[in-house]
Amino acid sequence: MPIQRLQTNARMSQAVIANGFIFLAGQVASDTTADVAGQTAQIVAKIDALLKEAGSDKTRIVQATIWLADHKTFAEMNTVWDAWVPEGHAPARACVESALAFPPYTVEIGIIAAV
């Protein structure tokens, strides 16, 4: 089965389509001056765009991994996440506190979706 890569550079692809699934790279906010809710909103918009480019949408997400720089912002992130996830289509999900690659990032989200 062929593997398709989207938005690829020397280091990584933003999405990889293989065997009926779409694997997204961890998505982070473009505007890191935003609070956790603002960064989360930017990230889910990026996820929507990547899934659309790959021929899917958020109703097809099967797994999500969320990394928070501070677990105390869990409720703030969930306010945006819960409003974004379509009713009846919640994916399997893990959410952990982690030191992110660059301090201005407060949230990172990785997604696996069906095509």
PyMOL CGO cylinders between C-alpha atoms (Angstrom):
from pymol import cmd
from pymol.cgo import CYLINDER

trace = [
    CYLINDER, 0.00, 0.00, 0.00, 1.38, 3.44, -0.90, 0.3, 1, 1, 1, 1, 1, 1,
    CYLINDER, 1.38, 3.44, -0.90, 2.30, 6.00, 1.73, 0.3, 1, 1, 1, 1, 1, 1,
    CYLINDER, 2.30, 6.00, 1.73, 1.44, 9.64, 1.08, 0.3, 1, 1, 1, 1, 1, 1,
    CYLINDER, 1.44, 9.64, 1.08, 3.13, 12.50, 2.92, 0.3, 1, 1, 1, 1, 1, 1,
    CYLINDER, 3.13, 12.50, 2.92, 1.69, 16.01, 3.15, 0.3, 1, 1, 1, 1, 1, 1,
    CYLINDER, 1.69, 16.01, 3.15, 3.53, 19.25, 3.92, 0.3, 1, 1, 1, 1, 1, 1,
    CYLINDER, 3.53, 19.25, 3.92, 6.88, 17.49, 4.08, 0.3, 1, 1, 1, 1, 1, 1,
    CYLINDER, 6.88, 17.49, 4.08, 10.26, 19.03, 4.80, 0.3, 1, 1, 1, 1, 1, 1,
    CYLINDER, 10.26, 19.03, 4.80, 13.67, 17.56, 5.62, 0.3, 1, 1, 1, 1, 1, 1,
    CYLINDER, 13.67, 17.56, 5.62, 12.69, 16.84, 9.24, 0.3, 1, 1, 1, 1, 1, 1,
    CYLINDER, 12.69, 16.84, 9.24, 9.05, 15.77, 9.18, 0.3, 1, 1, 1, 1, 1, 1,
    CYLINDER, 9.05, 15.77, 9.18, 5.69, 15.64, 7.46, 0.3, 1, 1, 1, 1, 1, 1,
    CYLINDER, 5.69, 15.64, 7.46, 2.66, 17.35, 8.92, 0.3, 1, 1, 1, 1, 1, 1,
    CYLINDER, 2.66, 17.35, 8.92, 0.51, 14.38, 7.87, 0.3, 1, 1, 1, 1, 1, 1,
    CYLINDER, 0.51, 14.38, 7.87, 1.20, 10.86, 6.67, 0.3, 1, 1, 1, 1, 1, 1,
    CYLINDER, 1.20, 10.86, 6.67, -1.53, 8.75, 5.08, 0.3, 1, 1, 1, 1, 1, 1,
    CYLINDER, -1.53, 8.75, 5.08, -0.96, 5.00, 5.26, 0.3, 1, 1, 1, 1, 1, 1,
    CYLINDER, -0.96, 5.00, 5.26, -3.11, 1.89, 5.40, 0.3, 1, 1, 1, 1, 1, 1,
    CYLINDER, -3.11, 1.89, 5.40, -6.37, 3.84, 5.71, 0.3, 1, 1, 1, 1, 1, 1,
    CYLINDER, -6.37, 3.84, 5.71, -5.18, 6.12, 8.50, 0.3, 1, 1, 1, 1, 1, 1,
    CYLINDER, -5.18, 6.12, 8.50, -3.90, 9.69, 8.75, 0.3, 1, 1, 1, 1, 1, 1,
    CYLINDER, -3.90, 9.69, 8.75, -1.15, 10.35, 11.27, 0.3, 1, 1, 1, 1, 1, 1,
    CYLINDER, -1.15, 10.35, 11.27, -0.69, 14.03, 12.11, 0.3, 1, 1, 1, 1, 1, 1,
    CYLINDER, -0.69, 14.03, 12.11, 2.50, 15.46, 13.53, 0.3, 1, 1, 1, 1, 1, 1,
    CYLINDER, 2.50, 15.46, 13.53, 2.08, 17.14, 16.89, 0.3, 1, 1, 1, 1, 1, 1,
    CYLINDER, 2.08, 17.14, 16.89, 0.41, 20.47, 16.19, 0.3, 1, 1, 1, 1, 1, 1,
    CYLINDER, 0.41, 20.47, 16.19, 1.29, 23.66, 18.05, 0.3, 1, 1, 1, 1, 1, 1,
    CYLINDER, 1.29, 23.66, 18.05, 0.00, 27.22, 17.92, 0.3, 1, 1, 1, 1, 1, 1,
    CYLINDER, 0.00, 27.22, 17.92, 1.40, 29.78, 15.50, 0.3, 1, 1, 1, 1, 1, 1,
    CYLINDER, 1.40, 29.78, 15.50, 0.75, 32.66, 17.93, 0.3, 1, 1, 1, 1, 1, 1,
    CYLINDER, 0.75, 32.66, 17.93, 2.41, 31.68, 21.18, 0.3, 1, 1, 1, 1, 1, 1,
    CYLINDER, 2.41, 31.68, 21.18, 1.32, 34.89, 22.90, 0.3, 1, 1, 1, 1, 1, 1,
    CYLINDER, 1.32, 34.89, 22.90, -2.17, 33.39, 23.20, 0.3, 1, 1, 1, 1, 1, 1,
    CYLINDER, -2.17, 33.39, 23.20, -3.28, 31.70, 26.42, 0.3, 1, 1, 1, 1, 1, 1,
    CYLINDER, -3.28, 31.70, 26.42, -3.94, 27.95, 26.57, 0.3, 1, 1, 1, 1, 1, 1,
    CYLINDER, -3.94, 27.95, 26.57, -7.46, 28.32, 25.20, 0.3, 1, 1, 1, 1, 1, 1,
    CYLINDER, -7.46, 28.32, 25.20, -6.21, 30.52, 22.37, 0.3, 1, 1, 1, 1, 1, 1,
    CYLINDER, -6.21, 30.52, 22.37, -3.38, 28.12, 21.52, 0.3, 1, 1, 1, 1, 1, 1,
    CYLINDER, -3.38, 28.12, 21.52, -5.79, 25.17, 21.63, 0.3, 1, 1, 1, 1, 1, 1,
    CYLINDER, -5.79, 25.17, 21.63, -8.19, 26.96, 19.26, 0.3, 1, 1, 1, 1, 1, 1,
    CYLINDER, -8.19, 26.96, 19.26, -5.34, 27.59, 16.81, 0.3, 1, 1, 1, 1, 1, 1,
    CYLINDER, -5.34, 27.59, 16.81, -4.28, 23.94, 17.00, 0.3, 1, 1, 1, 1, 1, 1,
    CYLINDER, -4.28, 23.94, 17.00, -7.72, 22.47, 16.36, 0.3, 1, 1, 1, 1, 1, 1,
    CYLINDER, -7.72, 22.47, 16.36, -8.08, 24.81, 13.36, 0.3, 1, 1, 1, 1, 1, 1,
    CYLINDER, -8.08, 24.81, 13.36, -4.77, 23.43, 12.02, 0.3, 1, 1, 1, 1, 1, 1,
    CYLINDER, -4.77, 23.43, 12.02, -6.01, 19.89, 12.63, 0.3, 1, 1, 1, 1, 1, 1,
    CYLINDER, -6.01, 19.89, 12.63, -9.23, 20.64, 10.72, 0.3, 1, 1, 1, 1, 1, 1,
    CYLINDER, -9.23, 20.64, 10.72, -7.21, 21.97, 7.76, 0.3, 1, 1, 1, 1, 1, 1,
    CYLINDER, -7.21, 21.97, 7.76, -4.78, 19.03, 7.71, 0.3, 1, 1, 1, 1, 1, 1,
    CYLINDER, -4.78, 19.03, 7.71, -7.58, 16.47, 7.93, 0.3, 1, 1, 1, 1, 1, 1,
    CYLINDER, -7.58, 16.47, 7.93, -9.42, 18.21, 5.09, 0.3, 1, 1, 1, 1, 1, 1,
    CYLINDER, -9.42, 18.21, 5.09, -6.27, 18.19, 2.95, 0.3, 1, 1, 1, 1, 1, 1,
    CYLINDER, -6.27, 18.19, 2.95, -5.92, 14.46, 3.69, 0.3, 1, 1, 1, 1, 1, 1,
    CYLINDER, -5.92, 14.46, 3.69, -9.54, 13.77, 2.71, 0.3, 1, 1, 1, 1, 1, 1,
    CYLINDER, -9.54, 13.77, 2.71, -10.99, 13.35, 6.20, 0.3, 1, 1, 1, 1, 1, 1,
    CYLINDER, -10.99, 13.35, 6.20, -12.48, 15.39, 9.04, 0.3, 1, 1, 1, 1, 1, 1,
    CYLINDER, -12.48, 15.39, 9.04, -12.69, 15.49, 12.83, 0.3, 1, 1, 1, 1, 1, 1,
    CYLINDER, -12.69, 15.49, 12.83, -15.55, 12.96, 12.94, 0.3, 1, 1, 1, 1, 1, 1,
    CYLINDER, -15.55, 12.96, 12.94, -12.99, 10.37, 11.78, 0.3, 1, 1, 1, 1, 1, 1,
    CYLINDER, -12.99, 10.37, 11.78, -10.43, 10.96, 14.57, 0.3, 1, 1, 1, 1, 1, 1,
    CYLINDER, -10.43, 10.96, 14.57, -9.76, 7.70, 16.39, 0.3, 1, 1, 1, 1, 1, 1,
    CYLINDER, -9.76, 7.70, 16.39, -7.00, 8.77, 18.78, 0.3, 1, 1, 1, 1, 1, 1,
    CYLINDER, -7.00, 8.77, 18.78, -5.68, 12.03, 20.22, 0.3, 1, 1, 1, 1, 1, 1,
    CYLINDER, -5.68, 12.03, 20.22, -2.67, 12.73, 22.41, 0.3, 1, 1, 1, 1, 1, 1,
    CYLINDER, -2.67, 12.73, 22.41, -2.52, 16.08, 24.15, 0.3, 1, 1, 1, 1, 1, 1,
    CYLINDER, -2.52, 16.08, 24.15, 0.54, 17.45, 25.87, 0.3, 1, 1, 1, 1, 1, 1,
    CYLINDER, 0.54, 17.45, 25.87, 0.13, 20.36, 28.30, 0.3, 1, 1, 1, 1, 1, 1,
    CYLINDER, 0.13, 20.36, 28.30, 3.06, 22.38, 29.61, 0.3, 1, 1, 1, 1, 1, 1,
    CYLINDER, 3.06, 22.38, 29.61, 1.13, 22.79, 32.88, 0.3, 1, 1, 1, 1, 1, 1,
    CYLINDER, 1.13, 22.79, 32.88, -1.53, 20.34, 34.06, 0.3, 1, 1, 1, 1, 1, 1,
    CYLINDER, -1.53, 20.34, 34.06, -3.29, 23.21, 35.84, 0.3, 1, 1, 1, 1, 1, 1,
    CYLINDER, -3.29, 23.21, 35.84, -4.49, 24.41, 32.41, 0.3, 1, 1, 1, 1, 1, 1,
    CYLINDER, -4.49, 24.41, 32.41, -6.37, 21.13, 31.77, 0.3, 1, 1, 1, 1, 1, 1,
    CYLINDER, -6.37, 21.13, 31.77, -9.82, 22.71, 32.23, 0.3, 1, 1, 1, 1, 1, 1,
    CYLINDER, -9.82, 22.71, 32.23, -8.95, 25.69, 30.03, 0.3, 1, 1, 1, 1, 1, 1,
    CYLINDER, -8.95, 25.69, 30.03, -7.80, 23.41, 27.20, 0.3, 1, 1, 1, 1, 1, 1,
    CYLINDER, -7.80, 23.41, 27.20, -10.85, 21.17, 27.63, 0.3, 1, 1, 1, 1, 1, 1,
    CYLINDER, -10.85, 21.17, 27.63, -13.23, 24.12, 27.22, 0.3, 1, 1, 1, 1, 1, 1,
    CYLINDER, -13.23, 24.12, 27.22, -12.01, 24.51, 23.63, 0.3, 1, 1, 1, 1, 1, 1,
    CYLINDER, -12.01, 24.51, 23.63, -11.56, 20.77, 22.99, 0.3, 1, 1, 1, 1, 1, 1,
    CYLINDER, -11.56, 20.77, 22.99, -15.05, 19.86, 24.22, 0.3, 1, 1, 1, 1, 1, 1,
    CYLINDER, -15.05, 19.86, 24.22, -16.68, 22.54, 22.05, 0.3, 1, 1, 1, 1, 1, 1,
    CYLINDER, -16.68, 22.54, 22.05, -14.69, 21.34, 19.00, 0.3, 1, 1, 1, 1, 1, 1,
    CYLINDER, -14.69, 21.34, 19.00, -15.26, 17.56, 19.23, 0.3, 1, 1, 1, 1, 1, 1,
    CYLINDER, -15.26, 17.56, 19.23, -18.52, 16.62, 17.48, 0.3, 1, 1, 1, 1, 1, 1,
    CYLINDER, -18.52, 16.62, 17.48, -21.07, 14.97, 19.76, 0.3, 1, 1, 1, 1, 1, 1,
    CYLINDER, -21.07, 14.97, 19.76, -20.86, 11.21, 19.48, 0.3, 1, 1, 1, 1, 1, 1,
    CYLINDER, -20.86, 11.21, 19.48, -17.40, 11.31, 17.87, 0.3, 1, 1, 1, 1, 1, 1,
    CYLINDER, -17.40, 11.31, 17.87, -15.04, 11.61, 20.85, 0.3, 1, 1, 1, 1, 1, 1,
    CYLINDER, -15.04, 11.61, 20.85, -11.75, 9.81, 20.10, 0.3, 1, 1, 1, 1, 1, 1,
    CYLINDER, -11.75, 9.81, 20.10, -9.70, 7.70, 22.46, 0.3, 1, 1, 1, 1, 1, 1,
    CYLINDER, -9.70, 7.70, 22.46, -7.54, 10.31, 24.20, 0.3, 1, 1, 1, 1, 1, 1,
    CYLINDER, -7.54, 10.31, 24.20, -4.55, 10.73, 26.46, 0.3, 1, 1, 1, 1, 1, 1,
    CYLINDER, -4.55, 10.73, 26.46, -3.56, 14.04, 28.05, 0.3, 1, 1, 1, 1, 1, 1,
    CYLINDER, -3.56, 14.04, 28.05, -0.29, 14.47, 29.93, 0.3, 1, 1, 1, 1, 1, 1,
    CYLINDER, -0.29, 14.47, 29.93, 1.84, 17.22, 31.39, 0.3, 1, 1, 1, 1, 1, 1,
    CYLINDER, 1.84, 17.22, 31.39, 5.16, 17.52, 29.60, 0.3, 1, 1, 1, 1, 1, 1,
    CYLINDER, 5.16, 17.52, 29.60, 7.97, 19.97, 29.03, 0.3, 1, 1, 1, 1, 1, 1,
    CYLINDER, 7.97, 19.97, 29.03, 7.32, 21.02, 25.42, 0.3, 1, 1, 1, 1, 1, 1,
    CYLINDER, 7.32, 21.02, 25.42, 10.11, 21.63, 22.91, 0.3, 1, 1, 1, 1, 1, 1,
    CYLINDER, 10.11, 21.63, 22.91, 9.91, 25.43, 23.22, 0.3, 1, 1, 1, 1, 1, 1,
    CYLINDER, 9.91, 25.43, 23.22, 8.69, 27.26, 26.36, 0.3, 1, 1, 1, 1, 1, 1,
    CYLINDER, 8.69, 27.26, 26.36, 6.18, 29.55, 24.58, 0.3, 1, 1, 1, 1, 1, 1,
    CYLINDER, 6.18, 29.55, 24.58, 4.12, 26.51, 23.57, 0.3, 1, 1, 1, 1, 1, 1,
    CYLINDER, 4.12, 26.51, 23.57, 1.53, 25.59, 26.18, 0.3, 1, 1, 1, 1, 1, 1,
    CYLINDER, 1.53, 25.59, 26.18, -0.29, 22.83, 24.26, 0.3, 1, 1, 1, 1, 1, 1,
    CYLINDER, -0.29, 22.83, 24.26, 0.59, 20.27, 21.59, 0.3, 1, 1, 1, 1, 1, 1,
    CYLINDER, 0.59, 20.27, 21.59, -1.90, 17.84, 20.03, 0.3, 1, 1, 1, 1, 1, 1,
    CYLINDER, -1.90, 17.84, 20.03, -1.21, 14.73, 17.97, 0.3, 1, 1, 1, 1, 1, 1,
    CYLINDER, -1.21, 14.73, 17.97, -3.99, 12.99, 16.03, 0.3, 1, 1, 1, 1, 1, 1,
    CYLINDER, -3.99, 12.99, 16.03, -4.64, 9.68, 14.28, 0.3, 1, 1, 1, 1, 1, 1,
    CYLINDER, -4.64, 9.68, 14.28, -7.71, 9.61, 12.05, 0.3, 1, 1, 1, 1, 1, 1,
    CYLINDER, -7.71, 9.61, 12.05, -9.29, 7.26, 9.54, 0.3, 1, 1, 1, 1, 1, 1,
    CYLINDER, -9.29, 7.26, 9.54, -9.33, 8.41, 5.94, 0.3, 1, 1, 1, 1, 1, 1,
]
cmd.load_cgo(trace, "trace")
